[in-house]
């Protein structure tokens, strides 16, 4: 134990008889009391010092269990680092609006959880996080190909990949078993046949529920079906191809999509007015035999102990003549250039992406926290439920917006403006011919391509 | 003490406006400017500057997070050739005029019924005001459920309860029914404003006018046509013009019910502006869309302000 040298000095003076015992007590009391008072003041000043505030924007998904775990992880990190996190939650409905407003106002958060659009759209306001992104990926066996495309632009990483939403075709396995039918593998003829045999329009039960309306569900399906038939909005060089090199395949795909409503009549009336929640509600109400959806539907049924939870099989999204394609967007972390605390933000990302913490998060997400890194795809969790297997395989084969060309601002904008949904919508509700609908949509895609400077 | 001869010289030295200007501005023009100054600053800061900046941005290519690039009238020209924009303009006029027309009729009926001698008149007045008082978002979300083809109450009533239809109607999924549905919700929400305004006007019409018309042998329709309508003329015009502005700018009802779908069938200019700004994230073009609405709305505003000034002068 160390003693104050001044105390040692007066003790020596006492020993040498230079000062009286009373004088020693007086001087030592002043010394120790003064030191204690000084320390107390310093401690008070230290605690009065405001904590660093880190503005964190998280995404509020329908899988509420996962949201809670993520918030808990960030809070634990903040406590550990003596940081005060300032949370804000963005939803499907207001995420992009919030980003646009904050960036334009020059007041973005320090760090935010973004979807696949973020790195491409907000790269002017985001920090280049190549080193952190590569470090995390290297420690996890590398990024899966679709995720690698989404978070980088010209070799610079503007996002740090986190997860991809799992999902698939939710099928009423009890109904199929009752009819002695196999699970469908392709849309035409499997899904159509299963739907026709299982539906009962008189009882308002429909074989297939898939809107082509202006929403994320409609966008995803329209994009996938074009790829499934060997087409797509873009060619290999990233140029518009709806009504040019991909015309024939796109015609077949669009015709099939519209036929599900008009010719085969396997979809409920009103499906063109649906939003992202409508098929979830219709499925849980027992009105649908099959529907494409993210894992949130499976999660919701499980969380509510819904009777259809046990009767549902989630399988690979069906395909077409050219294969089975699924659009997947990697959710990712973005650190903004305006942040004064980018090192703290990076530290937070490392903390929440720690494998043990991510495992806890993933297990609370019922298949929604799909892998973006190779090692995460090998986690035994994906074998713990037969329904997760389909979700995992969907993610493993997923492709990026703009496929087979590069991901580009134009490809993102075509999605964000629901142009492929409008193409189908114009056929179904405005009576446009197949060629006219494709030509009109191609014109719009080309316009976006030109506006975005051919990117 | 100044002499009479000195006074004009000293007055001439003082800084003051010339005689003509002073006559126009008034003797206490200094004070006048002082009083107007705060309001002028507020108008410049909150109206003029944002408007001018928006007008400038509409002449630029402006993406999120990057500085604007001046492109002249390129955005306006491009929009003029955009089929989806032109459809949005058409839809906006259909939505606005159909809504305002129906609201006018319903509002008048509501006012006439509530001026007649019926029981519980105050209760009915209160009940009829509920749609106007309820937040638009809440009303629109309720109607989203009501119109749902599979799970909505409207189809349930028509198919299951009253057995009027063999199968439910996709209210929001067909071009015609979707537009009719969004107009219906706008009417439902807006007609009480018409009704309550007309009711106030009706109460101000002197009873003697009706008595004189009756003595002259006018029947109920003639009394309505020759007494009620002329007396309500100014109120009708002001209410219609205000409602036209509000309906033309209505965003929430269309966005919540259809997002402009299906296939752009209910796309109106406010929703198109929103999609251009937050979907396409082309901010310059989004403002150009908004400014395209300006001439139509300016006409309405000019007519409205003229009528309001005229009635104020009376």
Interface residues (C-beta under 8 A of the other chain):
Chain A: X96 X97 X99 X100 X103 X104 X121 X122 X123 X124 X125 X201 X204 X212 X213 X214 X215 X268 X269 X270 X271 X272 X273 X274 X275 X278 X281 X282 X285 X287 X413 X416 X417 X418 X421 X422 X424 X425 X426 X427 X428 X429 X430 X440 X444 X447 X448 X451
Chain B: X61 X63 X64 X65 X66 X78 X82 X83 X84 X147 X148 X149 X150 X151 X167 X168 X169 X170 X171 X172 X173 X174 X175 X178 X258 X259 X260 X261 X262 X263 X264 X265 X275 X277 X278 X279 X280 X281 X282 X283
